[in-house]
């Protein structure tokens, strides 16, 4: 099963659209796998950084970044987004894998070049509860910039989403 998260609760058909980050690619419908779905249990425009250990993560990075948690994933957001996180209504649309292909294994991105009809839509609210149910540790930070500068120098797997909306 694949998912698409939206603040809209009335999408009956997903039409392929061009993505500004991939101007050379054709229009696509985007979906995410179950493993990375917690990264999308946030308001759409909320900047966030998710990180976790990968098989190649060394002990130094595990100790420095993960030693105080038992969570599989850590997601950091800026404190200025907390109220929106608490009040946003989010909907999860489910898709079969039929027309989707993996675009980025590390990020868990799947794409379809066809018009897609979701199998179902369900409300995901409250978002904090949904994150807790997924076993995520949520870190509320004044700014994501220090973490964004350090993670690329580690052996951790990370994903930075909507960073254009983060504090400078």
Phi and psi in radians as a Rosetta constraint file:
Dihedral C 1 N 2 CA 2 C 2 CIRCULARHARMONIC -2.101 0.35
Dihedral N 2 CA 2 C 2 N 3 CIRCULARHARMONIC 2.810 0.35
Dihedral C 2 N 3 CA 3 C 3 CIRCULARHARMONIC -2.365 0.35
Dihedral N 3 CA 3 C 3 N 4 CIRCULARHARMONIC 2.685 0.35
Dihedral C 3 N 4 CA 4 C 4 CIRCULARHARMONIC -2.330 0.35
Dihedral N 4 CA 4 C 4 N 5 CIRCULARHARMONIC 2.274 0.35
Dihedral C 4 N 5 CA 5 C 5 CIRCULARHARMONIC -1.852 0.35
Dihedral N 5 CA 5 C 5 N 6 CIRCULARHARMONIC 2.429 0.35
Dihedral C 5 N 6 CA 6 C 6 CIRCULARHARMONIC -2.610 0.35
Dihedral N 6 CA 6 C 6 N 7 CIRCULARHARMONIC 2.710 0.35
Dihedral C 6 N 7 CA 7 C 7 CIRCULARHARMONIC -1.514 0.35
Dihedral N 7 CA 7 C 7 N 8 CIRCULARHARMONIC -0.062 0.35
Dihedral C 7 N 8 CA 8 C 8 CIRCULARHARMONIC -1.663 0.35
Dihedral N 8 CA 8 C 8 N 9 CIRCULARHARMONIC 2.375 0.35
Dihedral C 8 N 9 CA 9 C 9 CIRCULARHARMONIC -1.892 0.35
Dihedral N 9 CA 9 C 9 N 10 CIRCULARHARMONIC 0.273 0.35
Dihedral C 9 N 10 CA 10 C 10 CIRCULARHARMONIC -2.301 0.35
Dihedral N 10 CA 10 C 10 N 11 CIRCULARHARMONIC 0.527 0.35
Dihedral C 10 N 11 CA 11 C 11 CIRCULARHARMONIC -1.518 0.35
Dihedral N 11 CA 11 C 11 N 12 CIRCULARHARMONIC 1.981 0.35
Dihedral C 11 N 12 CA 12 C 12 CIRCULARHARMONIC -1.648 0.35
Dihedral N 12 CA 12 C 12 N 13 CIRCULARHARMONIC -0.540 0.35
Dihedral C 12 N 13 CA 13 C 13 CIRCULARHARMONIC -2.359 0.35
Dihedral N 13 CA 13 C 13 N 14 CIRCULARHARMONIC 2.377 0.35
Dihedral C 13 N 14 CA 14 C 14 CIRCULARHARMONIC -1.794 0.35
Dihedral N 14 CA 14 C 14 N 15 CIRCULARHARMONIC 2.007 0.35
Dihedral C 14 N 15 CA 15 C 15 CIRCULARHARMONIC -1.648 0.35
Dihedral N 15 CA 15 C 15 N 16 CIRCULARHARMONIC 2.437 0.35
Dihedral C 15 N 16 CA 16 C 16 CIRCULARHARMONIC -1.008 0.35
Dihedral N 16 CA 16 C 16 N 17 CIRCULARHARMONIC 2.434 0.35
Dihedral C 16 N 17 CA 17 C 17 CIRCULARHARMONIC -2.336 0.35
Dihedral N 17 CA 17 C 17 N 18 CIRCULARHARMONIC 2.630 0.35
Dihedral C 17 N 18 CA 18 C 18 CIRCULARHARMONIC -1.260 0.35
Dihedral N 18 CA 18 C 18 N 19 CIRCULARHARMONIC 2.591 0.35
Dihedral C 18 N 19 CA 19 C 19 CIRCULARHARMONIC -2.007 0.35
Dihedral N 19 CA 19 C 19 N 20 CIRCULARHARMONIC 2.262 0.35
Dihedral C 19 N 20 CA 20 C 20 CIRCULARHARMONIC -1.081 0.35
Dihedral N 20 CA 20 C 20 N 21 CIRCULARHARMONIC -0.454 0.35
Dihedral C 20 N 21 CA 21 C 21 CIRCULARHARMONIC -1.369 0.35
Dihedral N 21 CA 21 C 21 N 22 CIRCULARHARMONIC -0.233 0.35
Dihedral C 21 N 22 CA 22 C 22 CIRCULARHARMONIC -2.294 0.35
Dihedral N 22 CA 22 C 22 N 23 CIRCULARHARMONIC 1.128 0.35
Dihedral C 22 N 23 CA 23 C 23 CIRCULARHARMONIC -1.122 0.35
Dihedral N 23 CA 23 C 23 N 24 CIRCULARHARMONIC -0.363 0.35
Dihedral C 23 N 24 CA 24 C 24 CIRCULARHARMONIC -1.537 0.35
Dihedral N 24 CA 24 C 24 N 25 CIRCULARHARMONIC -0.096 0.35
Dihedral C 24 N 25 CA 25 C 25 CIRCULARHARMONIC -1.674 0.35
Dihedral N 25 CA 25 C 25 N 26 CIRCULARHARMONIC 2.661 0.35
Dihedral C 25 N 26 CA 26 C 26 CIRCULARHARMONIC -1.212 0.35
Dihedral N 26 CA 26 C 26 N 27 CIRCULARHARMONIC 3.008 0.35
Dihedral C 26 N 27 CA 27 C 27 CIRCULARHARMONIC -1.084 0.35
Dihedral N 27 CA 27 C 27 N 28 CIRCULARHARMONIC 2.489 0.35
Dihedral C 27 N 28 CA 28 C 28 CIRCULARHARMONIC -2.468 0.35
Dihedral N 28 CA 28 C 28 N 29 CIRCULARHARMONIC 2.727 0.35
Dihedral C 28 N 29 CA 29 C 29 CIRCULARHARMONIC -1.768 0.35
Dihedral N 29 CA 29 C 29 N 30 CIRCULARHARMONIC 2.269 0.35
Dihedral C 29 N 30 CA 30 C 30 CIRCULARHARMONIC -1.766 0.35
Dihedral N 30 CA 30 C 30 N 31 CIRCULARHARMONIC 2.522 0.35
Dihedral C 30 N 31 CA 31 C 31 CIRCULARHARMONIC -2.553 0.35
Dihedral N 31 CA 31 C 31 N 32 CIRCULARHARMONIC 2.866 0.35
Dihedral C 31 N 32 CA 32 C 32 CIRCULARHARMONIC -2.239 0.35
Dihedral N 32 CA 32 C 32 N 33 CIRCULARHARMONIC 2.629 0.35
Dihedral C 32 N 33 CA 33 C 33 CIRCULARHARMONIC -1.451 0.35
Dihedral N 33 CA 33 C 33 N 34 CIRCULARHARMONIC 2.975 0.35
Dihedral C 33 N 34 CA 34 C 34 CIRCULARHARMONIC -1.044 0.35
Dihedral N 34 CA 34 C 34 N 35 CIRCULARHARMONIC -0.742 0.35
Dihedral C 34 N 35 CA 35 C 35 CIRCULARHARMONIC -1.060 0.35
Dihedral N 35 CA 35 C 35 N 36 CIRCULARHARMONIC -0.672 0.35
Dihedral C 35 N 36 CA 36 C 36 CIRCULARHARMONIC -1.685 0.35
Dihedral N 36 CA 36 C 36 N 37 CIRCULARHARMONIC -0.009 0.35
Dihedral C 36 N 37 CA 37 C 37 CIRCULARHARMONIC -1.009 0.35
Dihedral N 37 CA 37 C 37 N 38 CIRCULARHARMONIC -0.552 0.35
Dihedral C 37 N 38 CA 38 C 38 CIRCULARHARMONIC -1.036 0.35
Dihedral N 38 CA 38 C 38 N 39 CIRCULARHARMONIC -0.439 0.35
Dihedral C 38 N 39 CA 39 C 39 CIRCULARHARMONIC -1.142 0.35
Dihedral N 39 CA 39 C 39 N 40 CIRCULARHARMONIC -0.241 0.35
Dihedral C 39 N 40 CA 40 C 40 CIRCULARHARMONIC -1.960 0.35
Dihedral N 40 CA 40 C 40 N 41 CIRCULARHARMONIC 0.193 0.35
Dihedral C 40 N 41 CA 41 C 41 CIRCULARHARMONIC -1.561 0.35
Dihedral N 41 CA 41 C 41 N 42 CIRCULARHARMONIC 0.815 0.35
Dihedral C 41 N 42 CA 42 C 42 CIRCULARHARMONIC -2.491 0.35
Dihedral N 42 CA 42 C 42 N 43 CIRCULARHARMONIC 2.819 0.35
Dihedral C 42 N 43 CA 43 C 43 CIRCULARHARMONIC -0.948 0.35
Dihedral N 43 CA 43 C 43 N 44 CIRCULARHARMONIC 2.487 0.35
Dihedral C 43 N 44 CA 44 C 44 CIRCULARHARMONIC -0.892 0.35
Dihedral N 44 CA 44 C 44 N 45 CIRCULARHARMONIC -0.809 0.35
Dihedral C 44 N 45 CA 45 C 45 CIRCULARHARMONIC -1.534 0.35
Dihedral N 45 CA 45 C 45 N 46 CIRCULARHARMONIC 0.039 0.35
Dihedral C 45 N 46 CA 46 C 46 CIRCULARHARMONIC -1.201 0.35
Dihedral N 46 CA 46 C 46 N 47 CIRCULARHARMONIC 2.130 0.35
Dihedral C 46 N 47 CA 47 C 47 CIRCULARHARMONIC -1.209 0.35
Dihedral N 47 CA 47 C 47 N 48 CIRCULARHARMONIC 2.467 0.35
Dihedral C 47 N 48 CA 48 C 48 CIRCULARHARMONIC -2.692 0.35
Dihedral N 48 CA 48 C 48 N 49 CIRCULARHARMONIC 2.703 0.35
Dihedral C 48 N 49 CA 49 C 49 CIRCULARHARMONIC -2.272 0.35
Dihedral N 49 CA 49 C 49 N 50 CIRCULARHARMONIC 2.110 0.35
Dihedral C 49 N 50 CA 50 C 50 CIRCULARHARMONIC -1.833 0.35
Dihedral N 50 CA 50 C 50 N 51 CIRCULARHARMONIC 2.460 0.35
Dihedral C 50 N 51 CA 51 C 51 CIRCULARHARMONIC -2.607 0.35
Dihedral N 51 CA 51 C 51 N 52 CIRCULARHARMONIC 2.668 0.35
Dihedral C 51 N 52 CA 52 C 52 CIRCULARHARMONIC -2.849 0.35
Dihedral N 52 CA 52 C 52 N 53 CIRCULARHARMONIC 2.910 0.35
Dihedral C 52 N 53 CA 53 C 53 CIRCULARHARMONIC -1.310 0.35
Dihedral N 53 CA 53 C 53 N 54 CIRCULARHARMONIC 2.489 0.35
Dihedral C 53 N 54 CA 54 C 54 CIRCULARHARMONIC -2.038 0.35
Dihedral N 54 CA 54 C 54 N 55 CIRCULARHARMONIC 2.938 0.35
Dihedral C 54 N 55 CA 55 C 55 CIRCULARHARMONIC -0.952 0.35
Dihedral N 55 CA 55 C 55 N 56 CIRCULARHARMONIC -0.553 0.35
Dihedral C 55 N 56 CA 56 C 56 CIRCULARHARMONIC -1.543 0.35
Dihedral N 56 CA 56 C 56 N 57 CIRCULARHARMONIC 0.042 0.35
Dihedral C 56 N 57 CA 57 C 57 CIRCULARHARMONIC -1.175 0.35
Dihedral N 57 CA 57 C 57 N 58 CIRCULARHARMONIC 2.232 0.35
Dihedral C 57 N 58 CA 58 C 58 CIRCULARHARMONIC -1.455 0.35
Dihedral N 58 CA 58 C 58 N 59 CIRCULARHARMONIC 2.890 0.35
Dihedral C 58 N 59 CA 59 C 59 CIRCULARHARMONIC -1.121 0.35
Dihedral N 59 CA 59 C 59 N 60 CIRCULARHARMONIC -0.622 0.35
Dihedral C 59 N 60 CA 60 C 60 CIRCULARHARMONIC -1.015 0.35
Dihedral N 60 CA 60 C 60 N 61 CIRCULARHARMONIC -0.860 0.35
Dihedral C 60 N 61 CA 61 C 61 CIRCULARHARMONIC -1.185 0.35
Dihedral N 61 CA 61 C 61 N 62 CIRCULARHARMONIC -0.664 0.35
Dihedral C 61 N 62 CA 62 C 62 CIRCULARHARMONIC -1.035 0.35
Dihedral N 62 CA 62 C 62 N 63 CIRCULARHARMONIC -0.802 0.35
Dihedral C 62 N 63 CA 63 C 63 CIRCULARHARMONIC -1.168 0.35
Dihedral N 63 CA 63 C 63 N 64 CIRCULARHARMONIC -0.759 0.35
Dihedral C 63 N 64 CA 64 C 64 CIRCULARHARMONIC -1.225 0.35
Dihedral N 64 CA 64 C 64 N 65 CIRCULARHARMONIC -0.727 0.35
Dihedral C 64 N 65 CA 65 C 65 CIRCULARHARMONIC -1.842 0.35
Dihedral N 65 CA 65 C 65 N 66 CIRCULARHARMONIC -0.377 0.35
Dihedral C 65 N 66 CA 66 C 66 CIRCULARHARMONIC -2.139 0.35
Dihedral N 66 CA 66 C 66 N 67 CIRCULARHARMONIC 0.011 0.35
Dihedral C 66 N 67 CA 67 C 67 CIRCULARHARMONIC -1.143 0.35
Dihedral N 67 CA 67 C 67 N 68 CIRCULARHARMONIC -0.348 0.35
Dihedral C 67 N 68 CA 68 C 68 CIRCULARHARMONIC -1.770 0.35
Dihedral N 68 CA 68 C 68 N 69 CIRCULARHARMONIC 0.205 0.35
Dihedral C 68 N 69 CA 69 C 69 CIRCULARHARMONIC -2.308 0.35
Dihedral N 69 CA 69 C 69 N 70 CIRCULARHARMONIC 2.673 0.35
Dihedral C 69 N 70 CA 70 C 70 CIRCULARHARMONIC -1.882 0.35
Dihedral N 70 CA 70 C 70 N 71 CIRCULARHARMONIC 0.037 0.35
Dihedral C 70 N 71 CA 71 C 71 CIRCULARHARMONIC -1.255 0.35
Dihedral N 71 CA 71 C 71 N 72 CIRCULARHARMONIC 2.587 0.35
Dihedral C 71 N 72 CA 72 C 72 CIRCULARHARMONIC -1.284 0.35
Dihedral N 72 CA 72 C 72 N 73 CIRCULARHARMONIC -0.598 0.35
Dihedral C 72 N 73 CA 73 C 73 CIRCULARHARMONIC -2.289 0.35
Dihedral N 73 CA 73 C 73 N 74 CIRCULARHARMONIC 2.565 0.35
Dihedral C 73 N 74 CA 74 C 74 CIRCULARHARMONIC -2.069 0.35
Dihedral N 74 CA 74 C 74 N 75 CIRCULARHARMONIC 2.314 0.35
Dihedral C 74 N 75 CA 75 C 75 CIRCULARHARMONIC -2.128 0.35
Dihedral N 75 CA 75 C 75 N 76 CIRCULARHARMONIC 2.186 0.35
Dihedral C 75 N 76 CA 76 C 76 CIRCULARHARMONIC -1.865 0.35
Dihedral N 76 CA 76 C 76 N 77 CIRCULARHARMONIC 2.353 0.35
Dihedral C 76 N 77 CA 77 C 77 CIRCULARHARMONIC -2.320 0.35
Dihedral N 77 CA 77 C 77 N 78 CIRCULARHARMONIC 2.796 0.35
Dihedral C 77 N 78 CA 78 C 78 CIRCULARHARMONIC -1.441 0.35
Dihedral N 78 CA 78 C 78 N 79 CIRCULARHARMONIC 2.552 0.35
Dihedral C 78 N 79 CA 79 C 79 CIRCULARHARMONIC -1.035 0.35
Dihedral N 79 CA 79 C 79 N 80 CIRCULARHARMONIC -0.512 0.35
Dihedral C 79 N 80 CA 80 C 80 CIRCULARHARMONIC -1.121 0.35
Dihedral N 80 CA 80 C 80 N 81 CIRCULARHARMONIC -0.228 0.35
Dihedral C 80 N 81 CA 81 C 81 CIRCULARHARMONIC -1.759 0.35
Dihedral N 81 CA 81 C 81 N 82 CIRCULARHARMONIC -0.033 0.35
Dihedral C 81 N 82 CA 82 C 82 CIRCULARHARMONIC -1.059 0.35
Dihedral N 82 CA 82 C 82 N 83 CIRCULARHARMONIC -0.785 0.35
Dihedral C 82 N 83 CA 83 C 83 CIRCULARHARMONIC -1.085 0.35
Dihedral N 83 CA 83 C 83 N 84 CIRCULARHARMONIC -0.740 0.35
Dihedral C 83 N 84 CA 84 C 84 CIRCULARHARMONIC -1.142 0.35
Dihedral N 84 CA 84 C 84 N 85 CIRCULARHARMONIC -0.643 0.35
Dihedral C 84 N 85 CA 85 C 85 CIRCULARHARMONIC -1.066 0.35
Dihedral N 85 CA 85 C 85 N 86 CIRCULARHARMONIC -0.700 0.35
Dihedral C 85 N 86 CA 86 C 86 CIRCULARHARMONIC -1.277 0.35
Dihedral N 86 CA 86 C 86 N 87 CIRCULARHARMONIC -0.411 0.35
Dihedral C 86 N 87 CA 87 C 87 CIRCULARHARMONIC -1.949 0.35
Dihedral N 87 CA 87 C 87 N 88 CIRCULARHARMONIC -0.135 0.35
Dihedral C 87 N 88 CA 88 C 88 CIRCULARHARMONIC -1.330 0.35
Dihedral N 88 CA 88 C 88 N 89 CIRCULARHARMONIC 2.379 0.35
Dihedral C 88 N 89 CA 89 C 89 CIRCULARHARMONIC -1.689 0.35
Dihedral N 89 CA 89 C 89 N 90 CIRCULARHARMONIC 2.241 0.35
Dihedral C 89 N 90 CA 90 C 90 CIRCULARHARMONIC -2.187 0.35
Dihedral N 90 CA 90 C 90 N 91 CIRCULARHARMONIC 2.621 0.35
Dihedral C 90 N 91 CA 91 C 91 CIRCULARHARMONIC -2.248 0.35
Dihedral N 91 CA 91 C 91 N 92 CIRCULARHARMONIC 2.399 0.35
Dihedral C 91 N 92 CA 92 C 92 CIRCULARHARMONIC -1.867 0.35
Dihedral N 92 CA 92 C 92 N 93 CIRCULARHARMONIC 2.096 0.35
Dihedral C 92 N 93 CA 93 C 93 CIRCULARHARMONIC -1.732 0.35
Dihedral N 93 CA 93 C 93 N 94 CIRCULARHARMONIC 2.359 0.35
Dihedral C 93 N 94 CA 94 C 94 CIRCULARHARMONIC -1.877 0.35
Dihedral N 94 CA 94 C 94 N 95 CIRCULARHARMONIC 2.479 0.35
Dihedral C 94 N 95 CA 95 C 95 CIRCULARHARMONIC -2.312 0.35
Dihedral N 95 CA 95 C 95 N 96 CIRCULARHARMONIC 2.637 0.35
Dihedral C 95 N 96 CA 96 C 96 CIRCULARHARMONIC -1.402 0.35
Dihedral N 96 CA 96 C 96 N 97 CIRCULARHARMONIC 2.855 0.35
Dihedral C 96 N 97 CA 97 C 97 CIRCULARHARMONIC -1.341 0.35
Dihedral N 97 CA 97 C 97 N 98 CIRCULARHARMONIC -0.093 0.35
Dihedral C 97 N 98 CA 98 C 98 CIRCULARHARMONIC -0.772 0.35
Dihedral N 98 CA 98 C 98 N 99 CIRCULARHARMONIC -0.929 0.35
Dihedral C 98 N 99 CA 99 C 99 CIRCULARHARMONIC -1.816 0.35
Dihedral N 99 CA 99 C 99 N 100 CIRCULARHARMONIC 0.032 0.35
Dihedral C 99 N 100 CA 100 C 100 CIRCULARHARMONIC -1.647 0.35
Dihedral N 100 CA 100 C 100 N 101 CIRCULARHARMONIC 2.550 0.35
Dihedral C 100 N 101 CA 101 C 101 CIRCULARHARMONIC -2.223 0.35
Dihedral N 101 CA 101 C 101 N 102 CIRCULARHARMONIC 2.653 0.35
Dihedral C 101 N 102 CA 102 C 102 CIRCULARHARMONIC -1.197 0.35
Dihedral N 102 CA 102 C 102 N 103 CIRCULARHARMONIC 2.222 0.35
Dihedral C 102 N 103 CA 103 C 103 CIRCULARHARMONIC -1.754 0.35
Dihedral N 103 CA 103 C 103 N 104 CIRCULARHARMONIC -0.646 0.35
Dihedral C 103 N 104 CA 104 C 104 CIRCULARHARMONIC -2.579 0.35
Dihedral N 104 CA 104 C 104 N 105 CIRCULARHARMONIC 1.827 0.35
Dihedral C 104 N 105 CA 105 C 105 CIRCULARHARMONIC -1.108 0.35
Dihedral N 105 CA 105 C 105 N 106 CIRCULARHARMONIC -0.709 0.35
Dihedral C 105 N 106 CA 106 C 106 CIRCULARHARMONIC -1.090 0.35
Dihedral N 106 CA 106 C 106 N 107 CIRCULARHARMONIC -0.667 0.35
Dihedral C 106 N 107 CA 107 C 107 CIRCULARHARMONIC -1.564 0.35
Dihedral N 107 CA 107 C 107 N 108 CIRCULARHARMONIC -0.260 0.35
Dihedral C 107 N 108 CA 108 C 108 CIRCULARHARMONIC 1.364 0.35
Dihedral N 108 CA 108 C 108 N 109 CIRCULARHARMONIC 0.346 0.35
Dihedral C 108 N 109 CA 109 C 109 CIRCULARHARMONIC -1.404 0.35
Dihedral N 109 CA 109 C 109 N 110 CIRCULARHARMONIC 2.319 0.35
Dihedral C 109 N 110 CA 110 C 110 CIRCULARHARMONIC -2.130 0.35
Dihedral N 110 CA 110 C 110 N 111 CIRCULARHARMONIC 2.557 0.35
Dihedral C 110 N 111 CA 111 C 111 CIRCULARHARMONIC -2.339 0.35
Dihedral N 111 CA 111 C 111 N 112 CIRCULARHARMONIC 2.649 0.35
Dihedral C 111 N 112 CA 112 C 112 CIRCULARHARMONIC -2.242 0.35
Dihedral N 112 CA 112 C 112 N 113 CIRCULARHARMONIC 2.477 0.35
Dihedral C 112 N 113 CA 113 C 113 CIRCULARHARMONIC -1.720 0.35
Dihedral N 113 CA 113 C 113 N 114 CIRCULARHARMONIC 0.156 0.35
Dihedral C 113 N 114 CA 114 C 114 CIRCULARHARMONIC -1.960 0.35
Dihedral N 114 CA 114 C 114 N 115 CIRCULARHARMONIC 2.797 0.35
Dihedral C 114 N 115 CA 115 C 115 CIRCULARHARMONIC -1.161 0.35
Dihedral N 115 CA 115 C 115 N 116 CIRCULARHARMONIC 2.356 0.35
Dihedral C 115 N 116 CA 116 C 116 CIRCULARHARMONIC -2.141 0.35
Dihedral N 116 CA 116 C 116 N 117 CIRCULARHARMONIC 2.446 0.35
Dihedral C 116 N 117 CA 117 C 117 CIRCULARHARMONIC -1.911 0.35
Dihedral N 117 CA 117 C 117 N 118 CIRCULARHARMONIC 2.174 0.35
Dihedral C 117 N 118 CA 118 C 118 CIRCULARHARMONIC -1.161 0.35
Dihedral N 118 CA 118 C 118 N 119 CIRCULARHARMONIC 2.597 0.35
Dihedral C 118 N 119 CA 119 C 119 CIRCULARHARMONIC -1.287 0.35
Dihedral N 119 CA 119 C 119 N 120 CIRCULARHARMONIC -0.641 0.35
Dihedral C 119 N 120 CA 120 C 120 CIRCULARHARMONIC -2.801 0.35
Dihedral N 120 CA 120 C 120 N 121 CIRCULARHARMONIC 2.878 0.35
Dihedral C 120 N 121 CA 121 C 121 CIRCULARHARMONIC -2.356 0.35
Dihedral N 121 CA 121 C 121 N 122 CIRCULARHARMONIC 2.356 0.35
Dihedral C 121 N 122 CA 122 C 122 CIRCULARHARMONIC -2.419 0.35
Dihedral N 122 CA 122 C 122 N 123 CIRCULARHARMONIC 2.616 0.35
Dihedral C 122 N 123 CA 123 C 123 CIRCULARHARMONIC -1.293 0.35
Dihedral N 123 CA 123 C 123 N 124 CIRCULARHARMONIC 2.456 0.35
Dihedral C 123 N 124 CA 124 C 124 CIRCULARHARMONIC -2.116 0.35
Dihedral N 124 CA 124 C 124 N 125 CIRCULARHARMONIC 1.730 0.35
Dihedral C 124 N 125 CA 125 C 125 CIRCULARHARMONIC -2.790 0.35
Dihedral N 125 CA 125 C 125 N 126 CIRCULARHARMONIC 2.447 0.35
Dihedral C 125 N 126 CA 126 C 126 CIRCULARHARMONIC -1.321 0.35
Dihedral N 126 CA 126 C 126 N 127 CIRCULARHARMONIC 2.609 0.35
Dihedral C 126 N 127 CA 127 C 127 CIRCULARHARMONIC -1.149 0.35
Dihedral N 127 CA 127 C 127 N 128 CIRCULARHARMONIC -0.639 0.35
Dihedral C 127 N 128 CA 128 C 128 CIRCULARHARMONIC -1.051 0.35
Dihedral N 128 CA 128 C 128 N 129 CIRCULARHARMONIC -0.721 0.35
Dihedral C 128 N 129 CA 129 C 129 CIRCULARHARMONIC -1.110 0.35
Dihedral N 129 CA 129 C 129 N 130 CIRCULARHARMONIC -0.729 0.35
Dihedral C 129 N 130 CA 130 C 130 CIRCULARHARMONIC -1.084 0.35
Dihedral N 130 CA 130 C 130 N 131 CIRCULARHARMONIC -0.713 0.35
Dihedral C 130 N 131 CA 131 C 131 CIRCULARHARMONIC -1.128 0.35
Dihedral N 131 CA 131 C 131 N 132 CIRCULARHARMONIC -0.748 0.35
Dihedral C 131 N 132 CA 132 C 132 CIRCULARHARMONIC -1.090 0.35
Dihedral N 132 CA 132 C 132 N 133 CIRCULARHARMONIC -0.738 0.35
Dihedral C 132 N 133 CA 133 C 133 CIRCULARHARMONIC -1.110 0.35
Dihedral N 133 CA 133 C 133 N 134 CIRCULARHARMONIC -0.468 0.35
Dihedral C 133 N 134 CA 134 C 134 CIRCULARHARMONIC -1.486 0.35
Dihedral N 134 CA 134 C 134 N 135 CIRCULARHARMONIC 0.012 0.35
Dihedral C 134 N 135 CA 135 C 135 CIRCULARHARMONIC 1.316 0.35
Dihedral N 135 CA 135 C 135 N 136 CIRCULARHARMONIC 0.411 0.35
Dihedral C 135 N 136 CA 136 C 136 CIRCULARHARMONIC -1.527 0.35
Dihedral N 136 CA 136 C 136 N 137 CIRCULARHARMONIC 2.475 0.35
Dihedral C 136 N 137 CA 137 C 137 CIRCULARHARMONIC -1.653 0.35
Dihedral N 137 CA 137 C 137 N 138 CIRCULARHARMONIC 2.157 0.35
Dihedral C 137 N 138 CA 138 C 138 CIRCULARHARMONIC -1.728 0.35
Dihedral N 138 CA 138 C 138 N 139 CIRCULARHARMONIC 2.174 0.35
Dihedral C 138 N 139 CA 139 C 139 CIRCULARHARMONIC -1.915 0.35
Dihedral N 139 CA 139 C 139 N 140 CIRCULARHARMONIC 2.215 0.35
Dihedral C 139 N 140 CA 140 C 140 CIRCULARHARMONIC -1.780 0.35
Dihedral N 140 CA 140 C 140 N 141 CIRCULARHARMONIC 2.088 0.35
Dihedral C 140 N 141 CA 141 C 141 CIRCULARHARMONIC -2.168 0.35
Dihedral N 141 CA 141 C 141 N 142 CIRCULARHARMONIC 2.597 0.35
Dihedral C 141 N 142 CA 142 C 142 CIRCULARHARMONIC -1.073 0.35
Dihedral N 142 CA 142 C 142 N 143 CIRCULARHARMONIC -0.635 0.35
Dihedral C 142 N 143 CA 143 C 143 CIRCULARHARMONIC -2.585 0.35
Dihedral N 143 CA 143 C 143 N 144 CIRCULARHARMONIC 2.525 0.35
Dihedral C 143 N 144 CA 144 C 144 CIRCULARHARMONIC -1.528 0.35
Dihedral N 144 CA 144 C 144 N 145 CIRCULARHARMONIC -0.211 0.35
Dihedral C 144 N 145 CA 145 C 145 CIRCULARHARMONIC -1.002 0.35
Dihedral N 145 CA 145 C 145 N 146 CIRCULARHARMONIC -0.801 0.35
Dihedral C 145 N 146 CA 146 C 146 CIRCULARHARMONIC -1.033 0.35
Dihedral N 146 CA 146 C 146 N 147 CIRCULARHARMONIC -0.716 0.35
Dihedral C 146 N 147 CA 147 C 147 CIRCULARHARMONIC -1.188 0.35
Dihedral N 147 CA 147 C 147 N 148 CIRCULARHARMONIC -0.702 0.35
Dihedral C 147 N 148 CA 148 C 148 CIRCULARHARMONIC -1.102 0.35
Dihedral N 148 CA 148 C 148 N 149 CIRCULARHARMONIC -0.538 0.35
Dihedral C 148 N 149 CA 149 C 149 CIRCULARHARMONIC -1.352 0.35
Dihedral N 149 CA 149 C 149 N 150 CIRCULARHARMONIC -0.567 0.35
Dihedral C 149 N 150 CA 150 C 150 CIRCULARHARMONIC -1.524 0.35
Dihedral N 150 CA 150 C 150 N 151 CIRCULARHARMONIC -0.676 0.35
Dihedral C 150 N 151 CA 151 C 151 CIRCULARHARMONIC -1.012 0.35
Dihedral N 151 CA 151 C 151 N 152 CIRCULARHARMONIC -0.682 0.35
Dihedral C 151 N 152 CA 152 C 152 CIRCULARHARMONIC -1.093 0.35
Dihedral N 152 CA 152 C 152 N 153 CIRCULARHARMONIC -0.271 0.35
Dihedral C 152 N 153 CA 153 C 153 CIRCULARHARMONIC -1.633 0.35
Dihedral N 153 CA 153 C 153 N 154 CIRCULARHARMONIC 0.082 0.35
Dihedral C 153 N 154 CA 154 C 154 CIRCULARHARMONIC -1.863 0.35
Dihedral N 154 CA 154 C 154 N 155 CIRCULARHARMONIC 3.104 0.35
Dihedral C 154 N 155 CA 155 C 155 CIRCULARHARMONIC -1.727 0.35
Dihedral N 155 CA 155 C 155 N 156 CIRCULARHARMONIC 0.162 0.35
Dihedral C 155 N 156 CA 156 C 156 CIRCULARHARMONIC -1.320 0.35
Dihedral N 156 CA 156 C 156 N 157 CIRCULARHARMONIC 2.678 0.35
Dihedral C 156 N 157 CA 157 C 157 CIRCULARHARMONIC -1.495 0.35
Dihedral N 157 CA 157 C 157 N 158 CIRCULARHARMONIC 2.407 0.35
Dihedral C 157 N 158 CA 158 C 158 CIRCULARHARMONIC -2.539 0.35
Dihedral N 158 CA 158 C 158 N 159 CIRCULARHARMONIC 2.795 0.35
Dihedral C 158 N 159 CA 159 C 159 CIRCULARHARMONIC -2.455 0.35
Dihedral N 159 CA 159 C 159 N 160 CIRCULARHARMONIC 2.215 0.35
Dihedral C 159 N 160 CA 160 C 160 CIRCULARHARMONIC -1.997 0.35
Dihedral N 160 CA 160 C 160 N 161 CIRCULARHARMONIC 2.100 0.35
Dihedral C 160 N 161 CA 161 C 161 CIRCULARHARMONIC -2.152 0.35
Dihedral N 161 CA 161 C 161 N 162 CIRCULARHARMONIC 2.372 0.35
Dihedral C 161 N 162 CA 162 C 162 CIRCULARHARMONIC 0.984 0.35
Dihedral N 162 CA 162 C 162 N 163 CIRCULARHARMONIC 0.622 0.35
Dihedral C 162 N 163 CA 163 C 163 CIRCULARHARMONIC -1.163 0.35
Dihedral N 163 CA 163 C 163 N 164 CIRCULARHARMONIC -0.278 0.35
Dihedral C 163 N 164 CA 164 C 164 CIRCULARHARMONIC -1.099 0.35
Dihedral N 164 CA 164 C 164 N 165 CIRCULARHARMONIC -0.346 0.35
Dihedral C 164 N 165 CA 165 C 165 CIRCULARHARMONIC -1.671 0.35
Dihedral N 165 CA 165 C 165 N 166 CIRCULARHARMONIC 0.035 0.35
Dihedral C 165 N 166 CA 166 C 166 CIRCULARHARMONIC -1.398 0.35
Dihedral N 166 CA 166 C 166 N 167 CIRCULARHARMONIC 2.735 0.35
Dihedral C 166 N 167 CA 167 C 167 CIRCULARHARMONIC -1.053 0.35
Dihedral N 167 CA 167 C 167 N 168 CIRCULARHARMONIC 2.489 0.35
